[in-house]
């Protein structure tokens, strides 16, 4: 077919009017609903994050926060269910909230001396669980230092042992950052463990030196 004949054939076809208005309206409605869902998710995640932060503060200050821990677990399950139904691509907005909620629940178990729950117990994916586990190492360090400040060397040594176990558990995993940003948590946990170990060793040395000082064995 020559160019002239193609031009004649094309002249008989109707010109495209572009994307139909009904399609554009449908896309606008979809985007508005997506924005509303994201705002809803942001508020839910923000409430869970603030609850977790407040609970950890109470655990350190008072040694207990059972009602708050129960509320965290309920809120985690509710948010996870909401994501399964409504999230569709916006799950990263809830990652920090799940991470802090996991951290708070694990800290609660540490303070209570009970077994640490796993991801399936909390209704969360392994990725935020591991991030929360990484952060709880720092919370156990805080407990260790508090016990040292109160001359509870035995308690500090028990906390140090737990830090070692948690850090070993964390270092067990080797996965790409595209799946979970775990390497920074592992590096931080390792550094905190070494620093805490040095502080406990120093406290142990000082505790052994005190009896000789009390009996006059020190240098005049």
C-alpha positions in Angstrom: 0.0 0.0 0.0 1.4 3.4 -1.0 1.6 6.4 1.4 -1.3 8.0 -0.6 -3.5 5.0 -0.2 -2.7 4.7 3.5 -3.6 8.4 4.0 -6.9 7.8 2.2 -7.6 4.7 4.4 -6.7 6.6 7.6 -8.9 9.5 6.7 -11.9 7.2 7.1 -11.0 6.2 10.6 -12.4 8.3 13.6 -9.7 10.2 15.6 -8.9 8.8 19.1 -10.4 10.9 21.8 -7.8 9.8 24.4 -8.5 8.1 27.7 -12.3 8.0 28.4 -13.6 10.3 31.2 -15.0 7.3 33.1 -11.6 5.8 33.3 -10.0 9.0 34.6 -12.7 9.3 37.2 -12.2 5.8 38.3 -8.4 6.4 38.7 -9.1 9.6 40.7 -11.4 7.6 43.0 -8.7 4.9 43.4 -6.0 7.4 44.3 -8.3 9.2 46.8 -9.1 5.9 48.5 -5.4 5.1 48.6 -4.6 8.4 50.2 -7.3 7.9 52.8 -6.0 4.4 53.6 -2.5 5.6 53.9 -3.6 8.3 56.4 -5.5 5.7 58.3 -2.5 3.4 58.4 -0.2 6.2 59.5 -2.5 7.1 62.4 -2.8 3.4 63.5 1.0 2.9 63.3 1.6 6.2 65.1 -0.7 5.1 68.0 1.0 1.7 68.3 4.5 3.3 68.2 3.7 5.8 70.9 2.1 3.0 73.1 5.2 0.9 72.7 7.5 3.8 73.6 5.5 4.7 76.7 5.4 1.0 77.8 9.1 0.6 77.5 9.6 3.7 79.7 7.2 2.3 82.3 9.0 -1.1 82.2 12.3 0.6 83.0 10.8 2.9 85.7 8.4 0.6 87.4 9.4 -2.9 86.3 5.9 -3.8 85.1 3.4 -2.8 82.6 1.2 -5.8 82.0 -1.9 -3.9 80.9 0.0 -1.9 78.4 1.8 -5.0 77.0 -1.6 -6.7 76.5 -2.8 -3.6 74.7 0.3 -3.6 72.5 -0.3 -7.2 71.5 -4.0 -6.5 70.7 -3.0 -3.4 68.7 -0.4 -5.4 66.8 -2.9 -8.1 65.8 -5.4 -5.5 64.8 -2.9 -3.6 62.6 -1.6 -6.8 61.0 -5.2 -7.8 60.1 -5.9 -4.3 58.7 -2.8 -4.5 56.5 -3.8 -7.9 55.2 -7.2 -6.4 54.2 -6.4 -2.9 53.2 -2.6 -2.4 53.0 -1.8 -3.4 49.5 1.6 -1.9 49.0 1.7 0.4 52.0 3.1 -2.1 54.4 6.4 -0.3 54.9 4.5 2.6 56.7 3.8 0.2 59.5 7.3 -1.3 59.8 8.7 1.1 62.5 5.5 0.6 64.6 5.7 -3.2 64.4 9.5 -3.0 65.2 8.9 -0.9 68.3 6.0 -3.0 69.4 8.1 -6.1 69.2 10.8 -4.4 71.1 8.4 -3.5 73.9 6.9 -7.0 74.1 10.3 -8.6 74.2 11.5 -6.2 76.9 8.3 -7.1 78.9 9.2 -10.7 78.7 12.8 -10.0 79.8 11.7 -8.0 82.8 9.2 -10.6 83.8 11.7 -13.4 83.3 9.5 -15.3 80.9 10.3 -16.9 77.5 10.5 -14.5 74.6 7.6 -14.9 72.1 8.3 -15.5 68.4 6.9 -13.7 65.4 4.0 -16.1 65.0 3.1 -15.5 68.7 2.9 -11.8 68.0 1.2 -12.1 64.6 4.0 -10.2 62.8 6.4 -11.1 60.0 10.0 -12.2 60.8 11.5 -9.0 59.3 10.1 -6.5 61.9 10.6 -9.1 64.6 14.3 -9.3 63.9 14.6 -5.5 63.9 12.8 -5.3 67.3 15.1 -8.1 68.6 18.1 -6.0 67.5 16.8 -3.0 69.5 15.9 -4.9 72.6 19.7 -5.7 73.0 20.1 -2.0 73.8 17.2 -2.2 76.3 18.9 -5.1 78.1 22.1 -3.0 78.2 20.1 -0.3 80.0 18.8 -2.9 82.5 22.4 -4.0 83.1 23.7 -0.5 83.7 20.8 0.1 86.1 21.7 -3.0 88.1 25.4 -1.9 88.2 24.2 1.5 89.5 22.4 -0.2 92.3 25.5 -2.4 93.1 23.6 -5.5 91.9 26.6 -7.2 90.2 24.9 -10.6 90.1 21.9 -9.1 88.3 24.1 -7.2 85.9 26.0 -10.4 85.1 22.7 -12.2 84.4 21.6 -9.3 82.1 25.0 -9.5 80.3 24.5 -13.2 79.7 21.1 -12.5 78.2 22.7 -9.8 76.0 25.2 -12.4 74.7 22.4 -14.8 73.9 20.3 -12.2 72.1 23.3 -11.0 70.1 24.2 -14.5 69.1 20.6 -15.1 67.9 20.7 -11.9 65.9 24.1 -12.6 64.3 22.8 -16.0 63.2 21.0 -14.4 60.3 22.7 -13.3 57.1 20.4 -11.9 54.5 20.3 -9.1 51.9 19.4 -5.6 52.9 16.7 -5.7 50.2 14.8 -8.0 52.5 15.5 -6.5 55.9 18.1 -3.9 57.0 19.5 -6.2 59.7 23.3 -5.5 59.3 23.2 -2.1 61.2 21.3 -3.7 64.0 23.8 -6.6 64.2 26.7 -4.2 64.2 25.2 -2.0 67.0 24.3 -5.1 69.1 27.8 -6.4 68.8 29.3 -3.0 69.8 26.9 -2.6 72.8 27.7 -6.1 74.0 31.4 -5.5 74.0 31.0 -2.1 75.8 28.7 -3.7 78.4 31.0 -6.6 78.9 33.9 -4.2 79.7 31.7 -2.3 82.2 30.6 -5.5 84.0 34.2 -6.7 84.1 35.3 -3.4 85.6 32.5 -3.5 88.2 33.5 -7.1 89.1 37.2 -6.0 89.6 36.1 -3.1 91.8 33.9 -5.3 93.8 36.8 -7.6 94.5 39.0 -4.7 95.5 36.6 -3.3 98.1 37.2 -5.9 100.8 40.9 -5.3 100.9 40.3 -1.6 101.1 37.8 -2.0 103.9 40.4 -4.1 106.0 43.2 -1.6 105.4 44.9 -3.6 102.8 45.1 -0.7 100.4 48.0 1.7 100.0 48.1 4.3 102.8 
